[in-house]
Amino acid sequence: MPAGVTWGQYIAFSSAAMISMFAGSQIVHQYYKPLRDLNDYINRELKSLPDNVQEKIRKELQDEGVLNKS
């Protein structure tokens, strides 16, 4: 085992690390809500592209369910 620890200690540490990682991720998403304005961000970035490219990318994103139809 790495660093001379027992299997029990290794599994306990790994489990605690994984649970804290999941909890931290959940807290960040509940507090900062990073995906709330995703559609606005995508539309703003698409405006800098030529019209034909905008339409193609917009259609692909709508088909994949990433971009809401608007």
N, CA, C and O atoms as CSV, one atom per row, in Angstrom:
chain,resi,resn,atom,element,x,y,z
A,1,MET,N,N,0.840,-1.173,0.000
A,1,MET,CA,C,0.000,0.000,0.000
A,1,MET,C,C,0.887,1.239,0.000
A,1,MET,O,O,2.002,1.213,0.522
A,2,PRO,N,N,0.389,2.317,-0.585
A,2,PRO,CA,C,1.207,3.541,-0.655
A,2,PRO,C,C,1.528,4.100,0.733
A,2,PRO,O,O,0.666,4.134,1.611
A,3,ALA,N,N,2.724,4.518,0.914
A,3,ALA,CA,C,3.203,5.162,2.139
A,3,ALA,C,C,3.060,4.277,3.367
A,3,ALA,O,O,3.074,4.786,4.487
A,4,GLY,N,N,2.924,2.987,3.193
A,4,GLY,CA,C,2.888,2.066,4.319
A,4,GLY,C,C,1.635,2.134,5.163
A,4,GLY,O,O,1.684,1.800,6.347
A,5,VAL,N,N,0.504,2.558,4.598
A,5,VAL,CA,C,-0.738,2.585,5.373
A,5,VAL,C,C,-1.537,1.319,5.077
A,5,VAL,O,O,-1.319,0.650,4.067
A,6,THR,N,N,-2.458,1.010,5.973
A,6,THR,CA,C,-3.267,-0.194,5.778
A,6,THR,C,C,-4.374,0.071,4.761
A,6,THR,O,O,-4.675,1.214,4.420
A,7,TRP,N,N,-4.971,-1.029,4.287
A,7,TRP,CA,C,-6.075,-0.901,3.326
A,7,TRP,C,C,-7.229,-0.111,3.938
A,7,TRP,O,O,-7.849,0.706,3.255
A,8,GLY,N,N,-7.518,-0.339,5.189
A,8,GLY,CA,C,-8.612,0.364,5.863
A,8,GLY,C,C,-8.393,1.869,5.897
A,8,GLY,O,O,-9.301,2.646,5.602
A,9,GLN,N,N,-7.182,2.273,6.260
A,9,GLN,CA,C,-6.862,3.704,6.294
A,9,GLN,C,C,-6.925,4.309,4.890
A,9,GLN,O,O,-7.419,5.420,4.699
A,10,TYR,N,N,-6.420,3.560,3.921
A,10,TYR,CA,C,-6.406,4.042,2.542
A,10,TYR,C,C,-7.830,4.240,2.025
A,10,TYR,O,O,-8.131,5.262,1.408
A,11,ILE,N,N,-8.704,3.268,2.274
A,11,ILE,CA,C,-10.091,3.355,1.809
A,11,ILE,C,C,-10.831,4.463,2.558
A,11,ILE,O,O,-11.609,5.198,1.950
A,12,ALA,N,N,-10.604,4.592,3.847
A,12,ALA,CA,C,-11.262,5.640,4.635
A,12,ALA,C,C,-10.850,7.026,4.130
A,12,ALA,O,O,-11.700,7.900,3.955
A,13,PHE,N,N,-9.558,7.229,3.898
A,13,PHE,CA,C,-9.094,8.516,3.403
A,13,PHE,C,C,-9.649,8.805,2.012
A,13,PHE,O,O,-10.100,9.917,1.738
A,14,SER,N,N,-9.616,7.805,1.138
A,14,SER,CA,C,-10.125,7.991,-0.222
A,14,SER,C,C,-11.614,8.309,-0.214
A,14,SER,O,O,-12.072,9.162,-0.973
A,15,SER,N,N,-12.368,7.629,0.639
A,15,SER,CA,C,-13.810,7.885,0.746
A,15,SER,C,C,-14.077,9.296,1.259
A,15,SER,O,O,-14.930,10.003,0.723
A,16,ALA,N,N,-13.359,9.701,2.283
A,16,ALA,CA,C,-13.540,11.041,2.838
A,16,ALA,C,C,-13.183,12.106,1.806
A,16,ALA,O,O,-13.872,13.121,1.699
A,17,ALA,N,N,-12.124,11.888,1.055
A,17,ALA,CA,C,-11.728,12.844,0.028
A,17,ALA,C,C,-12.791,12.946,-1.061
A,17,ALA,O,O,-13.108,14.046,-1.515
A,18,MET,N,N,-13.340,11.820,-1.479
A,18,MET,CA,C,-14.354,11.818,-2.535
A,18,MET,C,C,-15.638,12.496,-2.056
A,18,MET,O,O,-16.230,13.284,-2.794
A,19,ILE,N,N,-16.069,12.201,-0.844
A,19,ILE,CA,C,-17.293,12.808,-0.310
A,19,ILE,C,C,-17.126,14.318,-0.162
A,19,ILE,O,O,-18.047,15.072,-0.478
A,20,SER,N,N,-15.974,14.766,0.310
A,20,SER,CA,C,-15.767,16.214,0.455
A,20,SER,C,C,-15.692,16.892,-0.918
A,20,SER,O,O,-16.125,18.035,-1.065
A,21,MET,N,N,-15.154,16.206,-1.911
A,21,MET,CA,C,-15.114,16.762,-3.259
A,21,MET,C,C,-16.524,16.918,-3.819
A,21,MET,O,O,-16.849,17.954,-4.400
A,22,PHE,N,N,-17.363,15.897,-3.650
A,22,PHE,CA,C,-18.743,15.972,-4.120
A,22,PHE,C,C,-19.515,17.072,-3.393
A,22,PHE,O,O,-20.252,17.833,-4.019
A,23,ALA,N,N,-19.349,17.153,-2.083
A,23,ALA,CA,C,-20.052,18.167,-1.293
A,23,ALA,C,C,-19.610,19.571,-1.706
A,23,ALA,O,O,-20.443,20.467,-1.841
A,24,GLY,N,N,-18.330,19.764,-1.905
A,24,GLY,CA,C,-17.821,21.068,-2.325
A,24,GLY,C,C,-18.358,21.477,-3.675
A,24,GLY,O,O,-18.718,22.636,-3.882
A,25,SER,N,N,-18.413,20.536,-4.589
A,25,SER,CA,C,-18.947,20.820,-5.914
A,25,SER,C,C,-20.419,21.213,-5.839
A,25,SER,O,O,-20.852,22.152,-6.507
A,26,GLN,N,N,-21.179,20.495,-5.029
A,26,GLN,CA,C,-22.602,20.788,-4.878
A,26,GLN,C,C,-22.815,22.171,-4.259
A,26,GLN,O,O,-23.697,22.915,-4.687
A,27,ILE,N,N,-22.018,22.507,-3.267
A,27,ILE,CA,C,-22.142,23.813,-2.616
A,27,ILE,C,C,-21.827,24.930,-3.595
A,27,ILE,O,O,-22.528,25.942,-3.621
A,28,VAL,N,N,-20.789,24.766,-4.399
A,28,VAL,CA,C,-20.438,25.781,-5.393
A,28,VAL,C,C,-21.578,25.980,-6.377
A,28,VAL,O,O,-21.906,27.116,-6.718
A,29,HIS,N,N,-22.190,24.890,-6.842
A,29,HIS,CA,C,-23.276,25.023,-7.812
A,29,HIS,C,C,-24.531,25.620,-7.197
A,29,HIS,O,O,-25.276,26.312,-7.891
A,30,GLN,N,N,-24.786,25.375,-5.924
A,30,GLN,CA,C,-25.953,25.967,-5.286
A,30,GLN,C,C,-25.730,27.439,-4.950
A,30,GLN,O,O,-26.670,28.230,-5.017
A,31,TYR,N,N,-24.522,27.816,-4.595
A,31,TYR,CA,C,-24.243,29.190,-4.186
A,31,TYR,C,C,-24.001,30.108,-5.387
A,31,TYR,O,O,-24.605,31.177,-5.476
A,32,TYR,N,N,-23.124,29.704,-6.307
A,32,TYR,CA,C,-22.749,30.565,-7.434
A,32,TYR,C,C,-23.631,30.385,-8.660
A,32,TYR,O,O,-23.679,31.274,-9.510
A,33,LYS,N,N,-24.326,29.266,-8.774
A,33,LYS,CA,C,-25.206,28.955,-9.898
A,33,LYS,C,C,-24.520,29.246,-11.247
A,33,LYS,O,O,-24.976,30.109,-11.998
A,34,PRO,N,N,-23.437,28.533,-11.551
A,34,PRO,CA,C,-22.638,28.852,-12.735
A,34,PRO,C,C,-23.339,28.589,-14.061
A,34,PRO,O,O,-22.936,29.164,-15.072
A,35,LEU,N,N,-24.366,27.750,-14.105
A,35,LEU,CA,C,-25.013,27.435,-15.377
A,35,LEU,C,C,-26.288,28.237,-15.602
A,35,LEU,O,O,-26.964,28.042,-16.612
A,36,ARG,N,N,-26.630,29.131,-14.686
A,36,ARG,CA,C,-27.875,29.884,-14.790
A,36,ARG,C,C,-27.905,30.768,-16.044
A,36,ARG,O,O,-28.947,30.876,-16.691
A,37,ASP,N,N,-26.801,31.388,-16.388
A,37,ASP,CA,C,-26.772,32.301,-17.532
A,37,ASP,C,C,-26.012,31.722,-18.726
A,37,ASP,O,O,-25.436,32.471,-19.515
A,38,LEU,N,N,-26.009,30.414,-18.859
A,38,LEU,CA,C,-25.274,29.772,-19.953
A,38,LEU,C,C,-25.822,30.189,-21.312
A,38,LEU,O,O,-25.046,30.464,-22.228
A,39,ASN,N,N,-27.149,30.242,-21.461
A,39,ASN,CA,C,-27.732,30.635,-22.750
A,39,ASN,C,C,-27.339,32.052,-23.136
A,39,ASN,O,O,-27.030,32.311,-24.299
A,40,ASP,N,N,-27.347,32.976,-22.175
A,40,ASP,CA,C,-26.943,34.358,-22.466
A,40,ASP,C,C,-25.485,34.408,-22.916
A,40,ASP,O,O,-25.146,35.118,-23.863
A,41,TYR,N,N,-24.639,33.662,-22.241
A,41,TYR,CA,C,-23.213,33.646,-22.587
A,41,TYR,C,C,-22.995,33.082,-23.997
A,41,TYR,O,O,-22.219,33.635,-24.777
A,42,ILE,N,N,-23.680,31.987,-24.318
A,42,ILE,CA,C,-23.537,31.373,-25.642
A,42,ILE,C,C,-24.011,32.337,-26.716
A,42,ILE,O,O,-23.331,32.520,-27.726
A,43,ASN,N,N,-25.172,32.959,-26.513
A,43,ASN,CA,C,-25.694,33.907,-27.503
A,43,ASN,C,C,-24.767,35.101,-27.685
A,43,ASN,O,O,-24.580,35.569,-28.808
A,44,ARG,N,N,-24.188,35.596,-26.611
A,44,ARG,CA,C,-23.257,36.726,-26.697
A,44,ARG,C,C,-22.015,36.350,-27.500
A,44,ARG,O,O,-21.533,37.145,-28.306
A,45,GLU,N,N,-21.496,35.142,-27.285
A,45,GLU,CA,C,-20.314,34.692,-28.018
A,45,GLU,C,C,-20.632,34.415,-29.488
A,45,GLU,O,O,-19.793,34.650,-30.357
A,46,LEU,N,N,-21.829,33.920,-29.768
A,46,LEU,CA,C,-22.203,33.625,-31.152
A,46,LEU,C,C,-22.317,34.885,-31.989
A,46,LEU,O,O,-22.105,34.838,-33.200
A,47,LYS,N,N,-22.648,36.010,-31.372
A,47,LYS,CA,C,-22.812,37.266,-32.119
A,47,LYS,C,C,-21.524,37.714,-32.792
A,47,LYS,O,O,-21.566,38.472,-33.761
A,48,SER,N,N,-20.379,37.257,-32.294
A,48,SER,CA,C,-19.096,37.670,-32.874
A,48,SER,C,C,-18.717,36.826,-34.100
A,48,SER,O,O,-17.688,37.079,-34.727
A,49,LEU,N,N,-19.535,35.834,-34.442
A,49,LEU,CA,C,-19.247,34.958,-35.574
A,49,LEU,C,C,-20.085,35.356,-36.785
A,49,LEU,O,O,-21.114,36.013,-36.629
A,50,PRO,N,N,-19.661,34.969,-37.989
A,50,PRO,CA,C,-20.464,35.246,-39.181
A,50,PRO,C,C,-21.843,34.571,-39.087
A,50,PRO,O,O,-22.007,33.568,-38.393
A,51,ASP,N,N,-22.826,35.137,-39.797
A,51,ASP,CA,C,-24.208,34.659,-39.708
A,51,ASP,C,C,-24.359,33.182,-40.040
A,51,ASP,O,O,-25.064,32.460,-39.335
A,52,ASN,N,N,-23.700,32.717,-41.114
A,52,ASN,CA,C,-23.861,31.314,-41.496
A,52,ASN,C,C,-23.292,30.366,-40.442
A,52,ASN,O,O,-23.841,29.287,-40.218
A,53,VAL,N,N,-22.206,30.758,-39.802
A,53,VAL,CA,C,-21.609,29.946,-38.750
A,53,VAL,C,C,-22.490,29.979,-37.500
A,53,VAL,O,O,-22.667,28.964,-36.825
A,54,GLN,N,N,-23.044,31.166,-37.200
A,54,GLN,CA,C,-23.947,31.296,-36.046
A,54,GLN,C,C,-25.117,30.330,-36.150
A,54,GLN,O,O,-25.430,29.617,-35.197
A,55,GLU,N,N,-25.757,30.310,-37.302
A,55,GLU,CA,C,-26.938,29.461,-37.488
A,55,GLU,C,C,-26.585,27.979,-37.355
A,55,GLU,O,O,-27.331,27.211,-36.748
A,56,LYS,N,N,-25.444,27.583,-37.927
A,56,LYS,CA,C,-25.037,26.182,-37.852
A,56,LYS,C,C,-24.775,25.764,-36.404
A,56,LYS,O,O,-25.254,24.721,-35.958
A,57,ILE,N,N,-24.022,26.572,-35.679
A,57,ILE,CA,C,-23.685,26.248,-34.289
A,57,ILE,C,C,-24.943,26.294,-33.428
A,57,ILE,O,O,-25.143,25.426,-32.579
A,58,ARG,N,N,-25.789,27.296,-33.637
A,58,ARG,CA,C,-27.022,27.419,-32.857
A,58,ARG,C,C,-27.915,26.196,-33.043
A,58,ARG,O,O,-28.488,25.690,-32.079
A,59,LYS,N,N,-28.035,25.712,-34.310
A,59,LYS,CA,C,-28.863,24.547,-34.588
A,59,LYS,C,C,-28.284,23.301,-33.911
A,59,LYS,O,O,-29.027,22.515,-33.323
A,60,GLU,N,N,-26.969,23.118,-33.989
A,60,GLU,CA,C,-26.331,21.961,-33.353
A,60,GLU,C,C,-26.535,21.983,-31.838
A,60,GLU,O,O,-26.827,20.949,-31.237
A,61,LEU,N,N,-26.383,23.155,-31.220
A,61,LEU,CA,C,-26.549,23.259,-29.769
A,61,LEU,C,C,-27.996,23.019,-29.354
A,61,LEU,O,O,-28.252,22.433,-28.302
A,62,GLN,N,N,-28.948,23.472,-30.181
A,62,GLN,CA,C,-30.356,23.237,-29.875
A,62,GLN,C,C,-30.698,21.761,-30.032
A,62,GLN,O,O,-31.464,21.218,-29.235
A,63,ASP,N,N,-30.143,21.108,-31.045
A,63,ASP,CA,C,-30.388,19.674,-31.235
A,63,ASP,C,C,-29.828,18.849,-30.077
A,63,ASP,O,O,-30.408,17.831,-29.698
A,64,GLU,N,N,-28.701,19.289,-29.516
A,64,GLU,CA,C,-28.082,18.591,-28.388
A,64,GLU,C,C,-28.745,18.925,-27.064
A,64,GLU,O,O,-28.491,18.261,-26.059
A,65,GLY,N,N,-29.596,19.952,-27.049
A,65,GLY,CA,C,-30.281,20.347,-25.830
A,65,GLY,C,C,-29.480,21.273,-24.936
A,65,GLY,O,O,-29.848,21.486,-23.780
A,66,VAL,N,N,-28.386,21.830,-25.451
A,66,VAL,CA,C,-27.558,22.737,-24.666
A,66,VAL,C,C,-28.145,24.139,-24.671
A,66,VAL,O,O,-28.120,24.831,-23.653
A,67,LEU,N,N,-28.673,24.560,-25.818
A,67,LEU,CA,C,-29.194,25.913,-25.985
A,67,LEU,C,C,-30.694,25.857,-26.127
A,67,LEU,O,O,-31.222,25.086,-26.928
A,68,ASN,N,N,-31.384,26.675,-25.348
A,68,ASN,CA,C,-32.836,26.750,-25.454
A,68,ASN,C,C,-33.232,27.427,-26.760
A,68,ASN,O,O,-32.538,28.328,-27.232
A,69,LYS,N,N,-34.329,27.000,-27.335
A,69,LYS,CA,C,-34.823,27.614,-28.558
A,69,LYS,C,C,-35.401,28.976,-28.205
A,69,LYS,O,O,-36.263,29.097,-27.335
A,70,SER,N,N,-34.903,30.010,-28.906
A,70,SER,CA,C,-35.399,31.361,-28.638
A,70,SER,C,C,-35.494,32.162,-29.905
A,70,SER,O,O,-35.894,33.326,-29.871
